[in-house]
Amino acid sequence: QVQVVESGGGLVQPGGSLRLSCAASGLSGSLFSFSIMGWHRQAPGKQREMVARILSGSNTNYADSVKGRFTISRDNAKKTVYLQMNSLNPEDTAVYYCSVVVGQQTYWGQGTQVTVSS
């Protein structure tokens, strides 16, 4: 059974930074290394949107709203993906979800709350 667990959310002031982590279990190391890992977010009253994703070859994609501020990275040995978030602003407030795409299957975590407020 594949499990995806996010951590690292919290309350931060505008201009601050947070680092989110997402650990996947139940996948072999080789499957994880070929997976596409992503971070998504959903703010109250809004649809879930893709924030960043990292492909098996470490190619990355970012939403325009976070380019230059957020960095996604992965550690295949630890089966973990990270999202470094800098220069946070109140518009970044949302529940952040991690996704793991393996073949035709997508696995989601439960989400971690990020609140940017003074």
C-alpha positions as CSV (number, residue, x, y, z in Angstrom):
1,Q,0.0,0.0,0.0
2,V,1.4,3.3,-1.1
3,Q,1.3,6.1,1.5
4,V,2.2,9.7,1.0
5,V,2.7,11.9,4.0
6,E,3.4,15.7,4.0
7,S,5.0,17.7,6.8
8,G,6.5,21.1,7.4
9,G,3.4,23.4,7.1
10,G,2.7,26.1,9.6
11,L,2.2,29.8,10.2
12,V,4.7,32.1,8.8
13,Q,4.9,35.9,8.4
14,P,4.9,37.5,5.0
15,G,8.3,37.4,3.4
16,G,9.2,34.3,5.4
17,S,10.2,30.8,4.3
18,L,9.0,27.3,4.9
19,R,10.2,23.9,3.7
20,L,7.7,21.2,3.0
21,S,8.6,17.5,2.9
22,C,6.7,14.6,1.4
23,A,7.7,11.0,2.1
24,A,6.4,8.1,0.1
25,S,6.3,4.6,1.4
26,G,5.2,1.3,-0.1
27,L,7.1,1.9,-3.4
28,S,10.3,0.3,-4.4
29,G,13.3,2.6,-4.8
30,S,13.3,2.1,-8.6
31,L,9.6,2.8,-8.9
32,F,10.0,6.0,-6.8
33,S,12.9,7.2,-8.9
34,F,10.7,6.9,-12.1
35,S,7.7,8.6,-10.5
36,I,6.6,12.2,-11.1
37,M,6.3,14.0,-7.8
38,G,4.2,17.1,-7.4
39,W,3.1,19.8,-5.0
40,H,-0.4,21.2,-5.3
41,R,-2.4,23.6,-3.2
42,Q,-6.0,24.5,-2.5
43,A,-7.0,27.8,-0.9
44,P,-10.5,28.2,0.6
45,G,-13.1,28.6,-2.1
46,K,-10.7,27.8,-4.9
47,Q,-9.8,24.8,-7.0
48,R,-6.7,22.8,-6.4
49,E,-3.8,24.0,-8.5
50,M,-0.4,22.6,-9.4
51,V,2.4,24.5,-7.7
52,A,5.4,22.5,-8.8
53,R,6.4,19.1,-10.1
54,I,9.6,17.2,-10.6
55,L,10.0,14.5,-13.2
56,S,12.1,11.3,-12.9
57,G,15.0,13.0,-14.6
58,S,14.8,16.0,-12.2
59,N,13.2,18.3,-14.8
60,T,10.9,20.7,-13.0
61,N,7.8,22.7,-13.7
62,Y,6.4,25.6,-11.7
63,A,3.2,27.6,-11.6
64,D,3.9,31.2,-12.8
65,S,2.8,32.5,-9.4
66,V,5.7,30.7,-7.6
67,K,8.5,30.9,-10.1
68,G,11.6,32.3,-8.6
69,R,10.3,31.8,-5.0
70,F,9.7,28.1,-4.7
71,T,12.1,25.2,-5.4
72,I,11.1,21.6,-5.7
73,S,13.7,18.8,-5.2
74,R,13.8,15.1,-4.6
75,D,15.9,12.6,-2.7
76,N,15.3,9.2,-4.3
77,A,17.3,7.4,-1.7
78,K,14.9,8.8,1.0
79,K,11.8,8.6,-1.3
80,T,11.1,12.1,-0.4
81,V,10.3,15.3,-2.2
82,Y,10.8,18.8,-0.8
83,L,9.3,22.2,-1.5
84,Q,11.4,25.2,-0.4
85,M,9.1,28.2,-0.3
86,N,10.7,31.7,0.1
87,S,9.3,35.2,0.0
88,L,5.9,33.9,1.1
89,N,2.9,36.1,0.8
90,P,-0.7,35.8,2.1
91,E,-1.8,34.6,-1.4
92,D,0.3,31.4,-0.7
93,T,-2.0,30.5,2.1
94,A,-3.5,27.1,1.3
95,V,-3.5,23.4,2.1
96,Y,-0.5,21.9,0.3
97,Y,-0.8,18.4,-1.1
98,C,1.8,16.1,-2.4
99,S,1.2,13.7,-5.3
100,V,3.1,10.7,-6.6
101,V,2.4,9.6,-10.1
102,V,3.5,6.0,-10.9
103,G,2.4,4.9,-14.3
104,Q,-1.4,5.4,-14.4
105,Q,-1.8,5.7,-10.7
106,T,-1.8,8.9,-8.7
107,Y,-1.4,8.8,-4.9
108,W,-2.2,11.8,-2.7
109,G,-1.2,12.8,0.7
110,Q,-3.6,14.3,3.3
111,G,-2.2,17.8,3.0
112,T,-0.4,20.2,5.2
113,Q,-1.7,23.7,6.1
114,V,0.4,26.7,5.2
115,T,-0.8,30.1,6.5
116,V,1.0,33.3,5.7
117,S,-0.1,36.1,8.0
118,S,1.3,38.8,10.2
